[in-house]
Amino acid sequence: MEKNKIKVVFTDFDRTLVDTSSIEHFYHRRLTKEEEKEKRGLAKDLPLVEGWREVFKELEDRGVIFAIVSRNQKTFIEFMIRKLK
């Protein structure tokens, strides 16, 4: 086993992995069901930041675990991961 092999990569979600600038006005407060629906509707068009698909492929090829760290809601992160696959 290599001594300095990377085993896990952590990254932030907002503006690092996905360009969330257009929905940030929904952050830092509790949303109504209608606001959550609106946020998810807008989110369906959010782009993955350029280059990440290649990074994911490289990490997968090397057997590196990839983890997302965020203050965003877990359900929203999971929604976005499903959308981006």
C-alpha positions as CSV (number, residue, x, y, z in Angstrom):
1,M,0.0,0.0,0.0
2,E,1.3,3.4,-0.9
3,K,2.3,5.5,2.1
4,N,0.7,8.8,0.9
5,K,-2.4,7.4,-0.9
6,I,-5.4,9.7,-0.6
7,K,-8.3,7.7,0.8
8,V,-11.0,10.3,1.2
9,V,-11.8,13.7,-0.4
10,F,-14.1,16.2,1.3
11,T,-15.6,19.2,-0.5
12,D,-18.2,21.8,0.2
13,F,-21.4,21.8,-1.8
14,D,-22.5,25.4,-2.3
15,R,-20.6,27.3,-5.0
16,T,-17.8,24.6,-4.9
17,L,-19.5,21.6,-6.3
18,V,-22.7,23.2,-7.6
19,D,-23.3,26.8,-8.5
20,T,-26.0,27.6,-6.0
21,S,-25.8,31.4,-6.2
22,S,-29.3,31.7,-7.7
23,I,-31.0,30.0,-4.7
24,E,-29.0,31.3,-1.8
25,H,-31.8,33.7,-0.8
26,F,-33.5,30.5,0.5
27,Y,-30.7,29.7,2.9
28,H,-30.3,30.4,6.6
29,R,-34.0,30.2,7.5
30,R,-36.8,27.7,7.8
31,L,-38.7,27.4,4.6
32,T,-42.4,26.9,4.1
33,K,-43.5,23.9,2.0
34,E,-44.2,26.3,-0.9
35,E,-40.7,27.9,-0.6
36,E,-39.1,24.4,-0.5
37,K,-41.0,23.4,-3.6
38,E,-39.9,26.7,-5.3
39,K,-36.2,26.1,-4.3
40,R,-36.2,22.6,-5.7
41,G,-37.9,23.8,-8.9
42,L,-35.1,26.3,-9.4
43,A,-32.4,23.8,-8.3
44,K,-33.2,21.4,-11.1
45,D,-31.4,23.7,-13.4
46,L,-28.3,24.4,-11.2
47,P,-25.1,23.4,-13.0
48,L,-22.3,21.3,-11.6
49,V,-19.2,23.4,-11.4
50,E,-17.0,22.7,-14.5
51,G,-14.5,20.0,-14.1
52,W,-16.2,18.0,-11.3
53,R,-17.4,15.1,-13.5
54,E,-13.8,14.4,-14.5
55,V,-12.8,14.7,-10.8
56,F,-15.5,12.2,-9.8
57,K,-14.4,9.8,-12.5
58,E,-10.7,10.0,-11.4
59,L,-11.6,9.5,-7.7
60,E,-13.8,6.5,-8.6
61,D,-11.0,5.0,-10.7
62,R,-8.6,5.4,-7.8
63,G,-11.0,4.0,-5.2
64,V,-11.1,7.3,-3.3
65,I,-14.2,8.0,-1.1
66,F,-15.9,11.3,-1.9
67,A,-17.8,13.2,0.8
68,I,-19.8,16.4,0.7
69,V,-19.7,18.7,3.7
70,S,-22.4,21.4,3.8
71,R,-24.6,23.5,6.1
72,N,-27.3,22.8,3.5
73,Q,-30.2,20.4,4.4
74,K,-29.3,16.7,3.9
75,T,-32.5,16.1,1.9
76,F,-31.6,18.9,-0.5
77,I,-28.1,17.5,-1.0
78,E,-29.5,14.1,-1.7
79,F,-32.0,15.6,-4.1
80,M,-29.2,17.3,-6.0
81,I,-27.0,14.2,-6.1
82,R,-29.9,12.2,-7.6
83,K,-30.5,15.0,-10.2
84,L,-26.8,15.3,-11.2
85,K,-26.3,11.6,-11.8
